[in-house]
Amino acid sequence: MNKTVRIFLAITMLGLLIFPFNNLKAGNEDRVGECGSQELLINPWARSSGWGGVGIANTRGIEAMYTNVAGLAFTPRTEIVFAHTIWLQGSGVGINTFGLSQKIGQTGVLGISVMSMSFGDIQITTVDLPEGGMGTFTPSLMNINLSYAKMFSNSIYGGINVKIITQKISNLSAQGFAIDAGIQYITGEKENIMFGIALKNVGSRMKFKGDGLSFNASNVSTGGTGTAEQRSAEFELPTTLNIGVAYDFIISDQHRITLAGAFISNSFGKDQYMVGLEYKMMNYLYLRGGYAFEKGTFKKAERTNALTGPSAGLTVQVPVNKKKGSTIGIDYSYRPTNPFQGCHSIGARINL
C-alpha cells in the first residue's frame, strides 16, 4: 500500500509542476476569449456526454481519454468506438470521432483516438467581392490523441494523453500539442466509492501561419511594390483542472445507480459544477442524465455558453460472446443549447 500511495503522490506532484503558473487564475471571467482551440473543451463521445462529462472519477474505456485518461486502464481487452455529433444543430457543424484501445500485458492499456470537425463549404469573399463568387473553402479541425494508462494497484489507476492539434483553412494553418494526465482512486467494501482528478490541455502556444497573412504593399519612397507579411499573435490552450467523485448504489446484481459530481476549473472561463445520475440494468441498458452549472446559467443575458446545462443519454448493448464478455452497443446523448437546436451524438462500440 505504501508503494501505491507514493506513486499516487508522485503523479499528483508531477501534475502540479507541469501546470503553468500563469494559468492559476482559474475561473477568471476577464480572460474569456483570450485562448484558442476551444474544440478541446467539446466532448465528442455519445456515452460520457449523456451526463455532461461528469464521470471524471468513473468513466471507463476509450471515452476516458476525454474525461480522465486514467479510466482507459479499465479496458479489458480491445475496444473500438465510432461517434458522430451534430454540433449546434442548424449551424452545419459536424464532429466525427474514432477510438481504439488495446490492453498490453497485465496492467497497461494503449489508446488512440481521432476527432475531426467539419464546417461544410464556405464562400470565399474579398473586399471587392463581399458576396463571394470566387469558389469555396472548407475549414477543418483535427485532434489526434495517443494515450497510455496503467493499473498501479487494485485501487489506483493513472494515465497520460498526448494531443496533436491541427487547424486549417484554405490559406492558413496552426499546429500544436498538449498533454493530459489523470488519476482515479477506488475504495469501499464493494469498490463503489470513486475519486478522480485530471489536468487537461497543458501544452504549447499556437500560432497561425500561411499565405493568408501576406499582401501586396507599395513603397511610397521608391514607388515599387512587394509582398508584406503580417504577424499572427500566439494564443494559449484552454487548460482545465477537473476533480470528480462518484458513488455506486448497488441495488442488486442486476441493478445499479451511480451518483457523480465534478468541479471543473477553467483557466480562460467560468468554473463549472456538474452533477449526474446513471442507472444500469444488468449490462444491457444504461440511462443517464446530468446538469452543468456555471455563473449566469439561469440568466440569458449573462450566459456565455451555448450549452444551457442539462444533458441526457442512453446506451443499449447486447452480448456477443458471454464467455469472453464481448459486447456490441449503441450510445446516444442530447444536450440542449441556446441558440440553435441542441447537440445530438450517436455512437457505436465493440468490446472484443
C-alpha positions as CSV (number, residue, x, y, z in Angstrom):
1,M,0.0,0.0,0.0
2,N,2.9,2.4,0.8
3,K,4.2,1.9,-2.7
4,T,0.9,2.8,-4.4
5,V,0.5,5.9,-2.2
6,R,3.9,7.0,-3.2
7,I,3.0,6.6,-6.9
8,F,-0.2,8.5,-6.4
9,L,1.6,11.4,-4.7
10,A,4.3,11.4,-7.4
11,I,1.8,11.7,-10.2
12,T,-0.1,14.4,-8.4
13,M,3.1,16.4,-7.8
14,L,4.0,16.0,-11.4
15,G,0.7,17.4,-12.5
16,L,1.2,20.4,-10.2
17,L,4.7,21.0,-11.6
18,I,3.7,21.0,-15.2
19,F,0.6,23.2,-14.6
20,P,1.6,26.6,-15.9
21,F,1.6,29.2,-13.1
22,N,0.1,31.8,-15.4
23,N,-3.0,29.6,-15.7
24,L,-3.7,29.5,-12.0
25,K,-6.2,32.3,-12.4
26,A,-8.9,29.7,-13.0
27,G,-12.5,30.9,-13.4
28,N,-11.4,34.5,-14.3
29,E,-14.2,35.9,-16.5
30,D,-11.8,38.7,-17.6
31,R,-9.8,36.0,-19.6
32,V,-12.7,34.7,-21.6
33,G,-11.8,34.7,-25.3
34,E,-8.1,35.0,-24.7
35,C,-7.3,31.4,-25.6
36,G,-7.8,29.3,-28.8
37,S,-8.5,25.7,-29.7
38,Q,-11.8,25.8,-27.9
39,E,-12.7,22.5,-29.6
40,L,-10.6,20.8,-26.9
41,L,-13.4,21.5,-24.5
42,I,-16.0,19.7,-26.6
43,N,-16.9,16.1,-25.5
44,P,-17.3,14.3,-28.8
45,W,-18.4,10.9,-27.3
46,A,-22.0,9.9,-27.1
47,R,-21.8,7.9,-23.8
48,S,-20.0,10.2,-21.5
49,S,-21.6,13.4,-22.8
50,G,-25.0,11.9,-21.9
51,W,-24.5,13.1,-18.3
52,G,-22.4,16.1,-19.1
53,G,-18.9,14.6,-18.8
54,V,-19.3,14.4,-15.1
55,G,-17.7,11.0,-14.9
56,I,-14.2,12.1,-14.1
57,A,-14.0,9.6,-11.3
58,N,-15.6,6.6,-13.0
59,T,-15.5,6.9,-16.9
60,R,-14.1,3.6,-18.3
61,G,-12.5,2.7,-21.6
62,I,-11.9,4.9,-24.7
63,E,-14.2,7.8,-23.6
64,A,-12.0,8.3,-20.6
65,M,-9.4,9.8,-23.0
66,Y,-11.6,12.9,-22.9
67,T,-12.9,13.0,-19.2
68,N,-10.0,11.4,-17.3
69,V,-7.4,9.3,-19.2
70,A,-6.8,7.1,-16.1
71,G,-10.1,5.3,-16.9
72,L,-8.5,3.9,-20.0
73,A,-6.8,1.4,-17.8
74,F,-10.1,-0.4,-17.3
75,T,-10.2,-1.6,-20.9
76,P,-10.5,-5.4,-20.5
77,R,-9.1,-6.4,-23.9
78,T,-9.9,-4.4,-27.1
79,E,-12.4,-1.6,-27.5
80,I,-13.4,0.1,-30.8
81,V,-15.8,3.2,-30.8
82,F,-17.2,5.4,-33.5
83,A,-19.2,8.5,-32.8
84,H,-20.9,11.3,-34.8
85,T,-22.1,14.5,-33.3
86,I,-24.4,17.1,-34.8
87,W,-22.9,20.1,-33.0
88,L,-25.4,23.0,-32.5
89,Q,-28.0,21.6,-34.9
90,G,-28.7,24.2,-37.6
91,S,-25.1,25.5,-37.7
92,G,-23.9,22.9,-40.2
93,V,-21.1,21.7,-37.9
94,G,-20.4,18.0,-37.6
95,I,-17.9,16.0,-35.5
96,N,-16.6,12.5,-36.4
97,T,-14.6,10.6,-33.8
98,F,-12.9,7.2,-33.8
99,G,-11.1,5.5,-30.9
100,L,-9.2,2.2,-30.4
101,S,-7.8,0.9,-27.2
102,Q,-5.8,-2.3,-26.6
103,K,-4.7,-3.9,-23.4
104,I,-1.0,-4.7,-23.2
105,G,0.4,-7.0,-20.6
106,Q,-1.4,-7.4,-17.3
107,T,-1.9,-3.7,-16.3
108,G,-1.3,-1.4,-19.2
109,V,-3.5,-0.1,-22.0
110,L,-2.7,1.8,-25.1
111,G,-5.2,4.0,-26.8
112,I,-5.6,6.2,-29.9
113,S,-8.4,8.5,-31.0
114,V,-9.1,11.0,-33.8
115,M,-11.6,13.8,-33.6
116,S,-12.4,15.8,-36.7
117,M,-14.7,18.8,-37.0
118,S,-16.2,19.8,-40.4
119,F,-18.0,23.0,-41.2
120,G,-19.1,22.5,-44.8
121,D,-18.2,24.7,-47.7
122,I,-17.8,28.4,-47.1
123,Q,-17.9,31.1,-49.8
124,I,-14.6,32.9,-50.4
125,T,-15.1,36.6,-50.1
126,T,-12.9,39.7,-50.6
127,V,-13.3,43.4,-50.0
128,D,-14.1,43.8,-53.7
129,L,-16.4,40.7,-53.8
130,P,-18.2,40.6,-50.4
131,E,-20.9,38.4,-51.8
132,G,-18.5,35.7,-53.0
133,G,-18.5,34.0,-56.4
134,M,-14.8,33.0,-56.2
135,G,-15.4,29.5,-55.0
136,T,-15.5,27.9,-51.6
137,F,-13.1,26.6,-48.9
138,T,-13.6,24.0,-46.2
139,P,-12.2,24.7,-42.7
140,S,-11.1,21.7,-40.7
141,L,-10.1,21.0,-37.1
142,M,-8.5,17.7,-36.1
143,N,-7.2,16.4,-32.8
144,I,-5.2,13.1,-32.5
145,N,-4.8,11.6,-29.1
146,L,-2.2,9.0,-28.1
147,S,-2.7,7.6,-24.6
148,Y,-1.2,5.2,-22.1
149,A,-2.9,4.1,-18.8
150,K,-1.9,1.7,-16.2
151,M,-3.3,0.0,-13.1
152,F,-0.9,0.6,-10.3
153,S,-2.9,-1.4,-7.8
154,N,-6.5,-2.6,-7.2
155,S,-7.3,1.0,-6.1
156,I,-5.1,3.4,-8.1
157,Y,-5.2,3.9,-11.8
158,G,-3.2,6.6,-13.7
159,G,-2.7,7.7,-17.3
160,I,-1.3,10.3,-19.7
161,N,-2.5,11.5,-23.0
162,V,-0.7,13.4,-25.7
163,K,-2.7,15.5,-28.2
164,I,-1.7,16.7,-31.6
165,I,-3.8,19.7,-32.6
166,T,-4.3,20.8,-36.3
167,Q,-6.4,23.7,-37.5
168,K,-6.7,24.7,-41.2
169,I,-8.5,26.9,-43.6
170,S,-7.6,27.5,-47.3
171,N,-4.5,29.6,-46.7
172,L,-3.8,29.4,-43.0
173,S,-2.9,26.6,-40.6
174,A,-1.8,26.1,-37.0
175,Q,-0.3,23.1,-35.2
176,G,0.3,22.4,-31.6
177,F,0.4,19.8,-28.9
178,A,-1.0,19.3,-25.4
179,I,-0.7,16.8,-22.6
180,D,-3.4,15.4,-20.2
181,A,-2.7,13.5,-17.0
182,G,-5.2,11.9,-14.7
183,I,-5.7,9.6,-11.6
184,Q,-8.6,7.5,-10.5
185,Y,-8.9,6.0,-7.0
186,I,-11.4,3.3,-5.9
187,T,-12.2,2.4,-2.4
188,G,-15.1,1.0,-0.3
189,E,-16.1,-2.5,0.7
190,K,-17.8,-3.1,-2.6
191,E,-15.4,-0.8,-4.5
192,N,-18.2,1.6,-5.0
193,I,-16.6,4.9,-4.0
194,M,-14.5,6.6,-6.6
195,F,-12.4,9.7,-6.8
196,G,-10.7,11.3,-9.8
197,I,-8.5,14.2,-10.8
198,A,-7.4,15.2,-14.3
199,L,-5.2,18.0,-15.6
200,K,-6.0,18.7,-19.3
201,N,-4.7,20.7,-22.2
202,V,-1.4,21.7,-20.9
203,G,0.7,22.5,-23.9
204,S,2.4,24.8,-26.3
205,R,1.2,28.2,-27.6
206,M,-0.2,28.0,-31.1
207,K,0.2,30.5,-34.0
208,F,-1.4,30.7,-37.5
209,K,0.9,30.7,-40.5
210,G,0.4,30.8,-44.2
211,D,-0.2,32.8,-47.4
212,G,-3.3,34.3,-45.9
213,L,-1.2,36.7,-43.9
214,S,0.6,38.1,-47.0
215,F,-0.5,41.1,-49.1
216,N,0.9,43.4,-51.8
217,A,2.3,46.6,-50.4
218,S,3.6,49.8,-52.1
219,N,6.8,51.5,-51.1
220,V,6.0,55.3,-51.1
221,S,9.6,56.4,-51.3
222,T,10.7,54.1,-54.2
223,G,7.3,53.7,-55.9
224,G,7.9,49.9,-56.1
225,T,5.7,47.1,-54.8
226,G,6.4,44.0,-52.8
227,T,4.9,41.3,-50.7
228,A,4.5,42.0,-47.0
229,E,3.5,39.5,-44.3
230,Q,1.5,40.3,-41.2
231,R,2.4,38.7,-37.9
232,S,-0.1,36.4,-36.2
233,A,-0.5,36.6,-32.5
234,E,0.1,33.5,-30.5
235,F,-2.7,32.0,-28.4
236,E,-2.8,29.7,-25.4
237,L,-4.7,26.4,-24.9
238,P,-7.8,26.1,-22.6
239,T,-6.2,24.4,-19.7
240,T,-8.5,22.9,-17.1
241,L,-8.2,21.1,-13.8
242,N,-11.0,18.6,-13.2
243,I,-12.0,16.9,-9.9
244,G,-14.7,14.3,-9.6
245,V,-16.3,11.9,-7.2
246,A,-18.8,9.0,-7.8
247,Y,-20.7,6.6,-5.7
248,D,-22.4,3.3,-6.8
249,F,-25.7,2.4,-5.1
250,I,-25.7,-1.4,-5.8
251,I,-29.3,-2.4,-5.6
252,S,-28.8,-6.0,-6.7
253,D,-26.7,-8.0,-9.1
254,Q,-28.8,-6.7,-12.0
255,H,-29.4,-3.1,-11.0
256,R,-27.1,-0.2,-10.1
257,I,-27.5,3.6,-9.7
258,T,-24.4,5.8,-9.8
259,L,-24.4,9.4,-8.5
260,A,-21.5,11.5,-9.7
261,G,-20.3,15.1,-9.1
262,A,-17.5,17.2,-10.6
263,F,-15.8,20.5,-10.4
264,I,-14.0,21.9,-13.5
265,S,-11.6,24.9,-13.0
266,N,-11.2,26.7,-16.3
267,S,-8.2,28.9,-16.9
268,F,-9.9,31.0,-19.5
269,G,-13.5,30.9,-18.5
270,K,-16.1,30.3,-15.8
271,D,-15.7,27.4,-13.4
272,Q,-18.3,24.7,-13.7
273,Y,-20.1,22.4,-11.3
274,M,-21.6,19.2,-12.6
275,V,-23.9,16.5,-11.2
276,G,-25.1,13.4,-12.9
277,L,-27.1,10.2,-12.4
278,E,-26.8,6.9,-14.2
279,Y,-29.0,3.8,-14.0
280,K,-27.7,0.4,-15.1
281,M,-29.8,-2.7,-15.8
282,M,-27.6,-5.8,-16.0
283,N,-25.1,-5.0,-18.7
284,Y,-27.7,-4.3,-21.4
285,L,-29.3,-0.9,-20.6
286,Y,-27.9,2.4,-19.3
287,L,-29.9,5.6,-18.7
288,R,-28.2,8.7,-17.7
289,G,-28.7,12.4,-17.1
290,G,-26.7,15.4,-15.9
291,Y,-26.6,19.1,-15.3
292,A,-23.7,21.5,-15.7
293,F,-23.9,24.8,-13.8
294,E,-21.7,27.9,-14.2
295,K,-22.2,31.6,-13.3
296,G,-25.0,33.0,-15.4
297,T,-26.5,29.7,-16.4
298,F,-30.1,30.7,-15.4
299,K,-29.8,34.3,-16.8
300,K,-29.9,34.5,-20.6
301,A,-28.2,38.0,-20.6
302,E,-25.3,36.6,-18.6
303,R,-24.9,33.2,-20.1
304,T,-21.7,32.8,-22.1
305,N,-22.1,29.1,-23.1
306,A,-24.3,27.8,-25.8
307,L,-25.0,24.7,-23.7
308,T,-27.8,25.5,-21.3
309,G,-26.9,22.9,-18.7
310,P,-28.9,19.7,-18.9
311,S,-28.0,16.6,-20.8
312,A,-29.4,13.1,-21.2
313,G,-28.5,9.8,-22.9
314,L,-28.8,6.1,-23.0
315,T,-26.8,3.0,-24.0
316,V,-28.2,-0.3,-25.3
317,Q,-25.8,-3.2,-25.8
318,V,-26.0,-6.9,-26.4
319,P,-23.5,-9.7,-25.6
320,V,-21.7,-11.3,-28.5
321,N,-19.6,-13.8,-26.6
322,K,-20.7,-14.2,-22.9
323,K,-17.6,-16.3,-22.1
324,K,-15.2,-13.5,-23.1
325,G,-17.6,-10.7,-22.2
326,S,-17.7,-9.3,-25.7
327,T,-20.5,-6.8,-26.5
328,I,-21.8,-4.5,-29.2
329,G,-23.6,-1.3,-28.1
330,I,-25.2,1.9,-29.3
331,D,-24.9,5.1,-27.4
332,Y,-26.9,8.3,-27.8
333,S,-26.9,11.7,-26.0
334,Y,-28.7,15.0,-26.3
335,R,-27.5,18.4,-25.0
336,P,-29.9,21.4,-25.3
337,T,-28.5,24.7,-26.5
338,N,-29.5,28.3,-26.9
339,P,-29.1,29.4,-29.7
340,F,-29.5,26.6,-32.2
341,Q,-31.4,23.3,-31.7
342,G,-29.2,21.3,-29.4
343,C,-26.4,18.8,-29.9
344,H,-27.1,15.2,-30.9
345,S,-24.4,12.4,-30.5
346,I,-24.7,8.8,-31.6
347,G,-22.0,6.2,-31.2
348,A,-21.3,2.5,-31.8
349,R,-18.9,0.5,-29.7
350,I,-17.4,-3.0,-29.9
351,N,-15.8,-4.7,-26.9
352,L,-13.8,-7.8,-28.0
